[in-house]
Structure formats: C-alpha cells, structure tokens
Amino acid sequence: MSRTRPAEDAIPARPAREDPLFVRSIEKAFRVLSAFGAGRPTLSLGQIAEAAELDKSAAQRFAHTLERLGYLRKDPDTRRFELTTRALDLGYHYTRASPIVDRAMPYLLDLSRTTEEAISLSVLDGAEIVYLARFMSRHMVSSNVIVGTRLPAYCTAPGRAMLACLPQGEARALLAATERKAHSPHTLWRLPELMASLNETAVRGYALAVEEIFPDDVSLGAAVTGARGEPVGAVSISVARLRIAPEAAEARFAPMLCAAARSMSFHVLPRVTG
C-alpha cells in the first residue's frame, strides 16, 4: 500500500533565485514547519536543520521564533520540537475562506447520508490531489485518507476526473512530467492508457479507479467546474470492493455523484467581496 502524504509533509518548492520580491526568511520558516510529518512527529534541532536544509544556527533561530509565535513546542526534558495546534490555523482559514468548500458542503453531507459510503471533496494541486473534506463511511474501520492527504492525480478517480476537464495537451504535458509508477497491479500509469482513460472520463462524466492505490477500494470521481469549464475540485465516493462490485458501484452511485458535481459547479464567476 502506498503511504499517503499529508499536506504539511510537503517541503515547499524554492523559486528561481532571481525573484526580487521573494522573502527567503519566510520560505525557510515554512521549510521548518514542513519538516514535521506523519513519520516525524517530533524532531531534534539537528533533525530540523537536516530536513529543512539549514545550518544548525539558522535552524535554532527559526525554531525559537516559531516556538515564541506558538507554532512549535519544545519538550523541556528531551528538547525535541513538535507542532502545536496553532499549525492548524492556516488550514482552518483556508477551508473557511474557500468558495468550493462552502458551496460543496451541503451536497457532500447529503451524499454521505444517502449513500452511507465515504464521500470526499478534493482539489488538483499540480500533479497531486489534496483532500479538503472527508466524510467517512460506517462500513470503514480505518482509513489512511484524511483532510490534507495528498495522492497522485493520475491514479485516483477524483484526480482523473479533474484532469479530463483540462485541454488534452495540457493534461498530457502534466502527466508526462509526473513521476508515475504502479502502486498496485491494477494501477494505470502508462501515458497512452491514461490518456485513453481521460477521454473515456470526459465522455461519460466521471472517472473510475479500482484498487489502483489501496486494496479493496473502488472509487468514482466527478469534477466540479468553474464558470469557464475548468476543474475547481472533484467530489468522489469510495466503497469496498468486497461489499460492492465495481459495475454495481457505477450503476448505483455514478448518477447521483454526477448530479451533485453539477450542482456544486460554478456556472457564473463567484463574487469576490471585501
């Protein structure tokens, strides 16, 4: 099983050196915060320096500043650092300010109650999808997918649903530049078969992924589009293959999923206030 990666586990990319407006101290602070993750809940100062690619003196200054600001906590005995709940603030403010989350929430709740299956909202971020909302199914004992999880777009139903809304040349270029591999024997990862899948998705209005990352997982995804037809998100449903065959899942859930995606879509540009 491929390990899911939470959003905070991604080290920010560095821009070109010639950018005169770029504030490198801010970038370094975010690299320190991003050093923490699922496999690194606590870090020593030396580990922070190594993960953030800073010298130890700089790591100490940034860690101390972030501790004073309330984003890090240092254990007085072990002297190891960990994130505090204040690190959730940026994610909270994002979801509260996001038009797609606000618009989608009633439909996600309705789908969750109607289907009693796992319902998600995700967005495309480069070659990955990021989960913004997740309603678990009572049939699931546990799940590695939570809000903030990142997964490759090419082998997920919501990712392919969004990629299918892009111009074909843009989608091909994005996939060609993506590091692709088989996460399971069922993963579609070669470019020709992925482009064929995107064409099929565009025609029928939803994508289907069967055990492409997780065993026993059947997922359907439908894109939420903006006023110009561009993908602004995707709603998806995940069911256990041992309970529902892929063909039965399509027949039962695809119509309501596509209807929900259409209702969430922005047919006019959202008004910007403030």
C-alpha positions, 0 to 999 in steps of 0.5 A, a space after each residue: 500500500 502506498 503511504 499517503 502524504 499529508 499536506 504539511 509533509 510537503 517541503 515547499 518548492 524554492 523559486 528561481 533565485 532571481 525573484 526580487 520580491 521573494 522573502 527567503 526568511 519566510 520560505 525557510 520558516 515554512 521549510 521548518 514547519 514542513 519538516 514535521 510529518 506523519 513519520 516525524 512527529 517530533 524532531 531534534 534541532 539537528 533533525 530540523 536543520 537536516 530536513 529543512 536544509 539549514 545550518 544548525 544556527 539558522 535552524 535554532 533561530 527559526 525554531 525559537 521564533 516559531 516556538 515564541 509565535 506558538 507554532 512549535 513546542 519544545 519538550 523541556 526534558 528531551 528538547 525535541 520540537 513538535 507542532 502545536 495546534 496553532 499549525 492548524 490555523 492556516 488550514 482552518 482559514 483556508 477551508 473557511 475562506 474557500 468558495 468550493 468548500 462552502 458551496 460543496 458542503 451541503 451536497 457532500 453531507 447529503 451524499 454521505 447520508 444517502 449513500 452511507 459510503 465515504 464521500 470526499 471533496 478534493 482539489 488538483 494541486 499540480 500533479 497531486 490531489 489534496 483532500 479538503 473534506 472527508 466524510 467517512 463511511 460506517 462500513 470503514 474501520 480505518 482509513 489512511 485518507 484524511 483532510 490534507 492527504 495528498 495522492 497522485 492525480 493520475 491514479 485516483 478517480 477524483 484526480 482523473 476526473 479533474 484532469 479530463 476537464 483540462 485541454 488534452 495537451 495540457 493534461 498530457 504535458 502534466 502527466 508526462 512530467 509526473 513521476 508515475 509508477 504502479 502502486 498496485 497491479 491494477 494501477 494505470 500509469 502508462 501515458 497512452 492508457 491514461 490518456 485513453 482513460 481521460 477521454 473515456 472520463 470526459 465522455 461519460 462524466 466521471 472517472 473510475 479507479 479500482 484498487 489502483 492505490 489501496 486494496 479493496 477500494 473502488 472509487 468514482 470521481 466527478 469534477 466540479 467546474 468553474 464558470 469557464 469549464 475548468 476543474 475547481 475540485 472533484 467530489 468522489 465516493 469510495 466503497 469496498 470492493 468486497 461489499 460492492 462490485 465495481 459495475 454495481 458501484 457505477 450503476 448505483 452511485 455514478 448518477 447521483 455523484 454526477 448530479 451533485 458535481 453539477 450542482 456544486 459547479 460554478 456556472 457564473 464567476 463567484 463574487 469576490 467581496 471585501 
